[in-house]
């Protein structure tokens, strides 16, 4: 799967499926894609940090905010580039 565009970033706290589970499995869940941790991380940050670009693509399809920054100013692109 290709990496998200350079302007991408995102929210956190929605659960990211474990390895082997299809990203579409979140569709039936009542998930708050805008939920964040105390550090401002969301599901997009977590997926980017671990290189789960299939999850990022699914989150994008569910209108997750791919431009959100954490409390320390990091977005999904910053986290993906660290790997």
C-alpha positions in Angstrom: 0.0 0.0 0.0 1.3 3.4 -0.8 2.1 6.1 1.8 -0.4 8.9 2.5 0.2 12.3 0.9 2.7 14.6 2.5 0.0 16.9 3.9 -1.5 13.9 5.8 -1.8 13.6 9.6 -4.5 12.4 11.9 -6.5 11.7 15.0 -6.1 8.9 17.6 -7.7 6.7 20.2 -9.9 4.7 18.0 -8.7 1.1 18.2 -6.4 -0.2 15.4 -7.1 -3.8 14.5 -4.5 -6.4 15.3 -2.4 -7.9 12.6 -4.3 -10.2 10.3 -7.7 -8.4 10.7 -9.1 -6.6 7.8 -9.4 -2.8 8.3 -13.0 -2.8 7.2 -13.8 -4.7 10.3 -14.1 -1.3 12.2 -17.0 -0.2 10.0 -19.7 -1.7 12.3 -18.1 -0.4 15.5 -19.2 2.8 17.2 -15.7 4.4 17.0 -14.9 8.1 17.7 -12.2 8.8 15.1 -11.6 12.1 16.7 -10.8 10.7 20.1 -7.3 11.4 21.4 -5.0 10.4 24.3 -3.7 12.9 26.8 -0.7 13.4 24.4 -3.0 14.3 21.5 -2.5 10.9 19.7 -5.3 9.3 17.7 -5.8 6.2 15.5 -4.0 7.8 12.6 -0.9 8.6 14.6 -0.7 5.0 15.9 -1.2 3.5 12.5 1.4 5.8 10.9 3.9 5.1 13.8 3.7 1.3 13.0 3.6 1.6 9.2 0.1 0.3 8.9 -0.7 2.2 5.7 -3.7 -0.1 4.9 -5.2 1.1 8.2 -4.4 4.7 7.3 -6.2 4.2 4.0 -9.2 2.8 5.7 -9.3 5.6 8.3 -9.1 8.1 5.4 -12.1 6.4 3.8 -14.0 6.9 7.1 -13.1 10.6 7.1 -10.6 10.5 9.9 -8.6 13.8 10.2 -5.3 12.9 8.5 -3.9 16.4 9.2 -4.3 16.4 13.0 -1.1 17.0 15.1 -0.3 15.6 18.5 0.4 17.9 21.5 4.1 17.9 20.5 3.3 19.0 16.9 3.8 15.6 15.2 1.5 14.4 12.4 1.2 11.1 10.7 3.9 12.0 8.2 6.4 12.8 10.9 5.7 9.4 12.6 5.8 7.4 9.4 9.1 8.9 8.5 10.6 7.9 11.8 10.3 4.2 10.9 
